[in-house]
């Protein structure tokens, strides 16, 4: 059965993603919306971490290698209590710790500066190996984008991953997840540089591969269970997702890779995410003061 708590958190985070990108006037909604179910499943259903102690040595690590989708991380981190949700609207503002790509020096809870694509897997391998050699219980989760894995450094790391630490210290503490939303900056991935057959390529390097629907929270949870049960080496999960998931006019549309919604578009997107009808929207807002405040805030932006 789907986890109602995780579904609710993911829905809240989608609203906050739309909100912060609209305030910023720039950013990446498509990939943030495609990855949020994965981020929420890991942060709220799997990881050991403490927002009050972001430097807790025994915490698990989440490396968002596709750093341009960091609004998803920020939304989840705010929901978890790393910082107040009101700070989300400072995204991409000068002096804000919520930069357009994650900065571990600026925001406690961010584990690596990513977004120069292709580096997150190498970072994750090093972290995972360090924990294994030190006899530490920490797990590492790394999320890659499918456009990102056109980068050569990813394949160098992929070749090494199952061999690293062997024998005796294989990286069973590392789970790598591909956010396979099929779209990158310019167009569909298959039109730019086709990656297929992705599953067979990773298997050829020695990775056990699990394929799932990356928006099905039950499938995500079971895949993470399988990965954790594989203790002799790392696991690769191909999560088939939809770019812009939850907002019909953004879904599967390359135009929304890196374009912020206008306030009117944001309000329409939030209504759709929350399942409100156009006819019943005013009644919905009358019962949901938090959403009503966000809508009023965005409406004010439209008048500036």
Residue pairs with C-beta under 8 A, 6 or more apart in sequence:
1 218
2 216
2 217
2 218
3 45
3 217
3 218
3 221
5 44
6 40
6 41
6 44
6 45
6 217
7 217
9 40
9 44
9 76
9 79
10 36
10 37
10 40
10 217
11 246
11 273
11 274
12 75
12 79
13 36
13 39
13 40
13 72
13 75
13 76
13 79
14 33
14 36
14 75
14 246
14 247
14 273
15 270
15 273
15 274
15 291
15 294
16 71
16 74
16 75
16 78
16 79
16 85
16 88
17 29
17 32
17 33
17 36
17 71
17 72
17 75
18 29
18 247
18 261
18 266
18 269
18 270
18 273
19 88
19 89
19 266
19 270
19 294
19 297
19 298
20 27
20 71
20 74
20 75
20 88
20 89
20 91
20 98
21 27
21 28
21 29
21 32
21 71
21 91
21 260
21 261
21 266
22 260
22 261
22 262
22 263
22 265
22 266
22 298
22 301
23 89
23 90
23 91
23 301
24 91
24 92
24 93
24 100
24 260
25 92
25 260
26 92
26 100
26 258
26 260
27 68
27 71
27 91
27 92
27 100
27 258
27 260
28 68
28 69
28 71
28 257
28 258
29 71
29 244
29 247
29 250
29 256
29 259
29 260
29 261
30 181
30 183
30 243
30 244
30 250
30 253
30 254
30 256
30 257
30 258
31 66
31 68
31 69
31 72
31 145
31 179
31 181
31 243
31 257
32 69
32 70
32 71
32 72
32 75
33 72
33 243
33 244
33 245
33 246
33 247
33 250
34 69
34 179
34 181
34 214
34 241
34 242
34 243
34 244
34 245
35 64
35 66
35 69
35 72
35 143
35 179
35 181
35 214
35 241
36 72
36 75
36 76
36 245
37 214
37 215
37 217
37 220
37 241
37 245
38 143
38 177
38 179
38 214
38 220
38 239
38 241
39 62
39 64
39 72
39 73
39 76
39 143
40 76
41 217
41 220
41 221
41 224
42 62
42 141
42 224
43 49
43 62
43 76
43 77
43 80
44 76
44 79
44 80
45 217
45 221
45 224
46 60
46 141
46 221
46 224
47 59
47 60
47 62
47 139
47 141
48 58
48 59
48 60
48 138
48 139
49 56
49 59
49 60
49 80
49 109
50 56
50 59
51 77
51 80
51 81
51 82
51 109
52 81
53 59
54 82
54 108
54 109
55 108
57 136
58 136
58 137
58 138
59 138
60 138
60 139
60 140
60 141
61 111
61 124
61 127
61 138
61 139
61 140
61 141
62 73
62 111
62 141
62 142
62 143
63 111
63 112
63 114
63 120
63 123
63 124
63 127
63 140
63 141
63 142
63 143
64 70
64 72
64 73
64 102
64 114
64 120
64 143
65 114
65 117
65 118
65 119
65 120
65 121
65 123
65 124
65 142
65 143
65 144
65 145
65 148
66 114
66 115
66 117
66 120
66 143
66 144
66 145
66 148
66 179
67 101
67 102
67 113
67 114
67 115
67 116
67 117
67 120
68 100
68 101
68 115
68 258
69 145
69 179
70 99
70 100
70 101
70 102
70 115
71 91
73 102
73 110
74 88
74 91
74 98
75 88
77 83
77 107
77 109
78 84
78 85
78 87
78 88
79 85
82 107
82 108
82 109
83 97
83 107
87 96
87 97
87 98
88 98
89 297
90 96
90 98
91 98
91 100
92 98
92 99
92 100
97 103
97 106
97 107
98 107
99 106
100 115
101 113
101 114
101 115
101 116
102 110
102 112
102 113
102 114
102 115
103 110
103 113
104 110
104 111
104 112
104 113
105 113
111 127
112 119
112 120
112 123
114 120
114 123
117 145
117 147
117 148
117 151
118 148
118 149
118 151
118 152
118 153
118 154
119 153
120 142
120 143
120 144
121 142
121 144
121 153
121 154
121 157
121 158
121 161
121 176
122 153
122 156
122 157
123 142
124 140
124 141
124 142
124 174
124 176
125 157
125 160
125 161
125 164
125 171
125 174
125 234
127 138
127 140
128 140
128 164
128 171
128 173
128 174
128 234
129 164
129 165
129 169
129 171
130 136
131 137
131 138
131 139
131 140
131 173
132 165
132 169
132 170
132 171
132 172
132 173
133 165
133 169
137 173
138 173
139 173
139 174
139 175
139 228
140 173
140 174
140 175
141 174
141 175
141 176
141 177
142 174
142 175
142 176
142 177
143 176
143 177
143 178
143 179
144 154
144 176
144 177
144 178
144 179
145 178
145 179
145 181
145 184
146 178
146 179
146 180
146 181
146 182
146 184
146 189
146 195
146 198
147 183
147 184
147 185
147 189
147 192
148 154
149 155
149 178
149 195
149 198
150 184
150 189
150 192
150 193
150 195
158 201
158 202
158 205
158 207
159 205
161 171
161 174
161 176
161 205
161 206
161 207
161 233
161 234
162 170
162 171
162 205
162 206
162 207
162 233
162 234
163 206
164 170
164 171
165 171
166 233
170 231
170 232
170 233
170 234
171 233
171 234
172 230
172 231
172 232
172 233
172 234
174 234
174 235
175 224
175 227
175 228
175 234
175 235
175 237
176 207
176 234
176 235
176 236
176 237
177 214
177 236
177 237
177 239
178 198
178 236
178 237
178 238
178 239
179 214
179 239
179 241
180 198
180 214
180 238
180 239
180 240
180 241
181 241
181 242
181 243
182 188
182 189
182 190
182 243
182 252
183 189
183 243
183 252
183 253
183 254
183 257
184 192
184 254
184 257
185 254
185 257
185 258
186 192
186 254
187 254
188 254
189 195
190 196
195 201
198 238
199 209
199 211
199 238
202 209
202 236
203 209
206 233
207 233
207 234
207 235
207 236
208 230
208 233
208 235
208 236
209 235
209 236
209 237
209 238
210 223
210 226
210 227
210 235
210 236
210 237
210 238
211 237
211 238
211 240
212 219
212 220
212 222
212 223
212 237
212 238
212 239
212 240
213 219
213 239
213 240
214 220
214 239
214 240
214 241
215 241
215 242
215 245
220 239
223 237
223 239
224 237
226 235
227 235
227 237
242 251
242 252
243 250
243 251
243 252
243 253
243 254
243 256
243 257
244 250
244 251
244 252
244 253
244 256
245 251
246 269
246 272
246 273
247 269
247 272
247 273
248 272
249 256
249 265
249 268
249 269
250 256
250 269
261 269
262 302
263 298
263 299
263 301
263 302
264 302
266 298
267 295
267 298
267 299
270 291
270 294
270 295
270 298
271 278
271 281
271 284
274 284
274 288
274 291
276 284
284 291
285 291
285 292
285 295
286 292
